[in-house]
Amino acid sequence: MRAEALRERRAEIGEFRRREVLVPVADGSLLSAEAGGIRWLFAFTERAALERFAEARGEAVPDWVPVHGARLLDQVIPSVDGPTGIAVDAGSPAGLVLPPVTGIVPDAVALDSEVAGA
């Protein structure tokens, strides 16, 4: 990854960590989907993005909880069974994918970490 692209990616991750996001809840659980062997939690930066997502799926807007990005990455993801990442503003042009890799999630649950592989 180019140095400039790497700096931009780190800035995006830092912004997500500091931000409060809306995490949809369905039947008492955080809304997620599985793709490629990874569980993806959904998080939205604004209610309008959550509403567009629900509309595109032909569903009512789910209940949601506000959570800081850092808490999702550092506390929630390690508590989920199996590799887990976050899909931010899914379905939006400005969407962002935070995969379960070193530098994004704790090393103990990062797919590319020696700690996780131990």
N, C-alpha and C positions, 0 to 999 in steps of 0.2 A: 504494500500500500504506500502510495506517495506520502511524503512528509506532510504536505498541506492537507491531503485527504484524511490522514490519521489525526491531525489536529482538529479538523472539522468533526470527525467522528467522536473524538474525546469530548469536544464541546457539547455535542448533541446529548451524549450520555450524561454529562455533568448537569445540563439543563433539565433532563428528565429526572435525575436524582433529586434535584431541588424542588421540583414542581409537584403540586398536588394534582392528581389525575382522578378521573372517574372510572371506577372498575365495576362493570355490570355484574349483577348477582341474579342467578336463576335457581329456584328451588333450594335456597340456602347455601349455594356454592358459587364461587367466582366463575363467571362464564369463560369457557375456554374451548379450544378445538385442538385436535391432534393432526399433525401433518409431518410426514417424514420421520416418524418415531419421536417427535418432540411435542410436548404439550405447550400450547401457546395461550397465555392469559391475555385477555383483551383489556386495554386501558385507553381512555380518551381524554384529550386535553381540554375539551369543551363539550357541553351538552349537545350542541348542534351536530357535532361529529358522531356522537353516540346515537342521536336520532336518525341521522342518515344511514348509519350502519344497520340499525334495526329495520328501517324502511326497506333497504336493499334486500334484507333477508325475509321481508314480508312478515315481520313480527312486531308486536307492541314493544315500545321502549321498556327495557327491563329495569328493575330496581337497580340502584348503584350505590356504591360507597366511595367517599373521597379517601384517597390514600396517597401519601407521598411516595414518589418513585423510588427513593432510597429504601423505604420500608418494603416495597414489593421486591426489589432486587436482593436485599440483604436478609430479610426475614421470611417473606412469603415463599419465594422460589425454593429456598433450602427445605422448606417444610412439605413441598409437593413431591410425591413419589415419581421418580423418573426425571429425565431431562426436561427442563421447562424454560421457555423464553417468554418475551412480551411482545405483542403486536400492538403498537401505539397508533391510534386513529386508523384502524383497519378499514380499508375501502376508500380512504381519502387520498388525494394526490400527494399530500404531505405526510403520508403514513411512514412509520419507522418500525423496523424490526430489530429487536434486541435479543440476539441468540444467546443460548447458555454457554458462553465462552469466557475465557480468562479476560479480565479487564472490564467485564460487564456484570457477571454474577460472581459470588464467592468461589474461590478456587476449589473448595470441597465439592461443588456441584457443577463445575465447568467441564464440558465435554473434552476440552483440549488440555486439561490440567493433569499433571502427574499425580497430584493429590487425589483427584477424583478417580483416577485409574488404579490407585493402590488398593 
